[in-house]
Amino acid sequence: MYQKSFELGMEVFTYSKQFPKEERYSLTDQIRRSSRSVSANIAEAFRSRRYPKAFVAKLGQAECEAAETQVWLDYAFACKYMDEQIHKTMYQAYDQVLGMLISMIMNPGDWSFSNEQLKSEGWP
């Protein structure tokens, strides 16, 4: 999921280079920030797996950023900065990431460590 979200962030970055210059400090900046935040929050969540509430909270932030990216994709399409096929492909890819995130949020025990697992690995 991290790799998928990272690749999508890079696709957004590459495609957003085509946006008009007047969008540099608005749409371009916003879509780049939100798309990059998805993978950044996933990485933070992964590193906080031994704290289930922190893990879920970071995954929730990644979910919000992915949904925000979809909104910016909608704006880019509505402003005619991207064609329908690119919009549809990127939007659906973010839907897949959202599905994976929601699955992890609903089942954090499958991804986080229990105290017993940590102790057996020598963690305090």
C-alpha positions as CSV (number, residue, x, y, z in Angstrom):
1,M,0.0,0.0,0.0
2,Y,2.9,2.4,0.8
3,Q,4.5,1.7,-2.6
4,K,1.2,2.2,-4.4
5,S,0.5,5.5,-2.6
6,F,4.1,6.7,-3.3
7,E,3.8,5.8,-7.0
8,L,0.5,7.7,-7.1
9,G,2.0,10.7,-5.4
10,M,4.7,10.7,-8.1
11,E,2.1,10.4,-10.9
12,V,0.3,13.4,-9.4
13,F,3.5,15.3,-9.2
14,T,4.4,14.5,-12.8
15,Y,1.0,15.2,-14.2
16,S,0.6,18.4,-12.2
17,K,3.6,19.9,-14.0
18,Q,1.1,20.5,-16.9
19,F,-1.2,22.6,-14.8
20,P,-1.3,26.4,-15.6
21,K,1.3,28.6,-13.9
22,E,-1.5,30.6,-12.2
23,E,-2.4,27.3,-10.3
24,R,1.1,27.0,-8.8
25,Y,0.2,28.2,-5.4
26,S,-3.3,26.8,-5.2
27,L,-4.4,23.6,-7.0
28,T,-0.9,22.4,-7.9
29,D,0.5,22.9,-4.4
30,Q,-2.6,21.4,-2.7
31,I,-2.8,18.3,-4.8
32,R,0.9,17.6,-4.5
33,R,0.8,18.1,-0.7
34,S,-2.2,15.8,-0.1
35,S,-0.9,13.1,-2.5
36,R,2.5,13.1,-0.8
37,S,0.9,13.0,2.7
38,V,-0.8,9.7,2.0
39,S,2.5,7.7,1.8
40,A,4.1,9.9,4.6
41,N,1.2,9.1,7.0
42,I,1.3,5.4,6.0
43,A,5.1,5.3,6.9
44,E,4.4,7.0,10.2
45,A,1.6,4.5,10.9
46,F,3.8,1.6,10.1
47,R,6.4,2.8,12.6
48,S,3.8,3.3,15.3
49,R,2.4,-0.2,15.0
50,R,3.2,-1.1,18.6
51,Y,0.8,1.6,19.7
52,P,-2.6,0.6,18.1
53,K,-4.4,3.9,18.7
54,A,-1.5,5.9,17.2
55,F,-1.4,3.4,14.3
56,V,-5.1,3.8,13.6
57,A,-4.9,7.6,14.0
58,K,-2.1,7.8,11.4
59,L,-3.9,5.5,9.0
60,G,-7.0,7.8,9.5
61,Q,-4.9,10.8,8.5
62,A,-3.7,8.9,5.4
63,E,-7.3,8.1,4.5
64,C,-8.2,11.8,4.8
65,E,-5.3,12.9,2.6
66,A,-6.3,10.3,0.0
67,A,-9.8,11.6,0.0
68,E,-8.6,15.1,-0.3
69,T,-6.4,14.2,-3.2
70,Q,-9.6,12.8,-4.9
71,V,-11.2,16.2,-4.4
72,W,-8.3,18.0,-6.1
73,L,-8.4,15.5,-8.9
74,D,-12.1,16.4,-9.4
75,Y,-11.1,20.1,-9.5
76,A,-8.3,19.5,-12.0
77,F,-10.8,17.6,-14.2
78,A,-13.5,20.2,-13.8
79,C,-11.0,23.0,-14.7
80,K,-10.1,20.9,-17.8
81,Y,-6.5,20.5,-16.6
82,M,-6.7,16.7,-17.1
83,D,-8.7,14.5,-19.4
84,E,-11.4,12.1,-18.3
85,Q,-9.4,8.9,-18.7
86,I,-6.4,10.2,-16.5
87,H,-8.9,11.5,-13.9
88,K,-10.8,8.2,-13.8
89,T,-7.6,6.2,-13.6
90,M,-6.1,8.2,-10.8
91,Y,-9.3,8.5,-8.9
92,Q,-9.9,4.8,-9.0
93,A,-6.3,4.2,-7.9
94,Y,-6.9,6.3,-4.8
95,D,-10.1,4.4,-4.2
96,Q,-8.0,1.2,-4.0
97,V,-5.7,2.9,-1.5
98,L,-8.7,4.0,0.5
99,G,-10.0,0.5,0.5
100,M,-6.7,-0.9,1.8
101,L,-6.5,1.9,4.5
102,I,-10.1,1.3,5.7
103,S,-9.4,-2.5,5.9
104,M,-6.3,-1.8,8.0
105,I,-8.2,0.7,10.2
106,M,-11.0,-1.8,10.8
107,N,-8.5,-4.6,11.6
108,P,-5.5,-3.0,13.3
109,G,-4.7,-6.1,15.3
110,D,-3.7,-7.8,12.0
111,W,-1.0,-5.2,11.6
112,S,0.1,-4.0,15.0
113,F,2.2,-5.8,17.6
114,S,0.8,-7.2,20.9
115,N,2.7,-6.6,24.1
116,E,3.5,-10.4,24.2
117,Q,5.0,-10.2,20.7
118,L,7.1,-7.2,21.7
119,K,8.4,-8.8,24.9
120,S,9.3,-12.0,23.0
121,E,11.4,-9.8,20.7
122,G,13.2,-8.1,23.6
123,W,11.3,-4.8,23.6
124,P,10.7,-3.2,27.0
